[in-house]
Amino acid sequence: MNLPELGAFLRTRRDRIRPAEVGLPHGPRRRVPGLRREEVAQLAGLSADYYTELERGGAKSGVQPSAQTLAALARALRLDDDERDHLFHLAERPIPLSAHGPSAHVQPALLGLLDRLSATPARVITDLHETLVENELARTLLGPSPARRGPSASFVYRWFTDPGARAVYPPEDHPHHSRVFVADLRAASARRGRDAEVARMVAALRRRSEEFAMLWDTHDVAVRRKDRKRIVHPMLGVIELDCYNLLSEDGRQRLLWFTAPPGSPGAEQLELLAVIGTQELVDGEAAAREEPAAPGPEPSR
């Protein structure tokens, strides 16, 4: 692993990104035009100390970034495909061939649009409905996406195998969503051709869900581009929203966002949702500050 070269590459990528590009304030005390180390760490979900050691590239640091860590850094630093591959080469990690799972490389164009949708719930998902990245409002509206691997990373898979996954929609809307999910999955399956990942998922769903098997055998197909959704929120009740999808050029990823007509009940609930999300963040930070420190070791006698 070429740690010095890896650290230098990370520094240059960090220096070229302006805070506004990733939704961060510029601030009056900023000494560098690019991102600070702690900001990159925050965006990638890493500790500031770990990222600092990684960027310093010292041979004695012992850091061994995983594929998931490298993928998170590629997203945080808005690397294109060639830069992402270079990052994995420097770390001597195999380049993920799949567009799915925790190591998937989110397309920079979709990330850039996601950054500009701070006032509406939005997330980037795969064509198998695996959440790759989402904003705070999406987490407040839908709850945080579970960190899972394999088929259960897909919301479509959980929809037909985990009854708890359906609580996000009113029961009377479930048949509609089931039909739409299956038609969208069939479109993804055809687009990918002889894809083993999709084949395994379909086979597993046919075994585990009679509803899925029945719908799959209808051969209905339709790419999900927009929908009218009623979402059950624990504090705000049922929120009726328009859901839109913007597909990447290859169709394997899509930016999904929720909105409502101005003046509608849904628009008012979205405004309340932003307040709830901010309050939860403030409460969480306050609780962290007030939490008593863990007791240290007893003095030796």
Secondary structure, 3 states (H helix, E strand, C coil): CCHHHHHHHHHHHHHHCCHHHHCCCCCCCCCCCCCCHHHHHHHHCCCHHHHHHHHHCCCCCCCCCCHHHHHHHHHHCCCCHHHHHHHHHHCCCCCCCCCCCCCCCCCHHHHHHHHCCCCCCEEEEECCCEEEEECHHHHHHHCCCCCCCHHHHEHHHHHHHCHHHHHHCCHHHHHHHHHHHHHHHHHHHHHHCCCHHHHHHHHHHHHHCHHHHHHHCCCCCCCCCEEEEEEEECCCEEEEEEEEEEECCCCCEEEEEEECCCCCHHHHHHHHHHHHHHHHHHHHHHHHHHCCCCCCCCCCC
